[in-house]
Amino acid sequence: MPPSPILGQKPLQLIEIKARGRFGCVWKAQLLNDYVAVKIFPIQDKQSWHNEYEIYNLSGMRHDNLLHFLGAEKRGTNMDIELWLITAYHEKGSLTDYLKANVLSWNELCHIAQTMSRGLAYLHEDIPGLKDGHKPAIAHRDIKSKNILLKSNLTACIADFGLAQRFEAGKSAGDTHGQVGTRRYMAPEVLEGAINFQRDSFLRIDMYALGLVLWELAARCKAADGPVDEYMLPFEEEIGQHPSLEDMQEVVVHKKLRPTLRECWQKHAGLTMLCETIEECWDHEAEARLSAGCVEERVVQMQRLNNVTAPEEIVTVVTMVTNVDYPPKESSL
């Protein structure tokens, strides 16, 4: 592979490890006057590095809600080879990290949910006729809060395409293993080993996981009148921090349990609609799940819904409009 054009001979200085994952670690690094992120894979994880590199290099992969790719390199010699991926750096880190340390306002929740679902909708879309070619539909296959990064204004971008699968017309999906991803976020059909290897099946698996991430947002939102719980991963309450595959099968497939939707959320118009959306994402029947584009539209509606909140506020606004001297215009409420 040729050296990355972004780097050329520019010195790249690793500063500190920010995250460790299944396929290596992510460093904060300095490139001239900018910070970048460097994901370093050991040589035995070459397949994951290569897959992520190939996905980033597909047509149409530049999008505000997908992590911005800068380059890839092989470093070292012989047995000491490391494989690097260089991307934009986001100081706020992953959604998991952010939710551990912060609670969300209603508008913050909506902004994260909308930009996250917009990124996934774009990833899932097959888009012919782009300037740089045809963007195929892509299933992420490891959607979780750890793989959603937050920009400084809380705009979400989707990261980690090591397991991603592209679907191109007339080509087979290639070497596709059914049971991949993070156990905690696996859809029931993945846990059962009962998926059919069609494009829509993989997109629906992503949507199940997105439902769990939306639940994580709801659980750390201060919009409802109840207390905000400490951050927990989906199903942590039910089966702790290190569930086995059998644990997940028992809870998700056999008992058909899902994380708890708190009663107090139902007293908030927007959160009520979010709960309905979450339930339609994590439906046991894959065909019944919402698309990412539909989730994005729902979030826009949710935000509007809560800009018109309590009935007494509506009455006040209408009274103010009708008590002026000129004929009242139609209220837009």
Beta strands, then each sheet from edge to edge (+ up, - down):
strand 1: 12-21
strand 2: 24-31
strand 3: 34-42
strand 4: 69-75
strand 5: 82-88
strand 6: 127-130
strand 7: 133-135
strand 8: 137-139
strand 9: 148-150
strand 10: 156-158
strand 11: 165-167
sheet 1: 1+ 2- 3+ 5- 4+
sheet 2: 6+ 7-
sheet 3: 8+ 11-
sheet 4: 9+ 10-
end
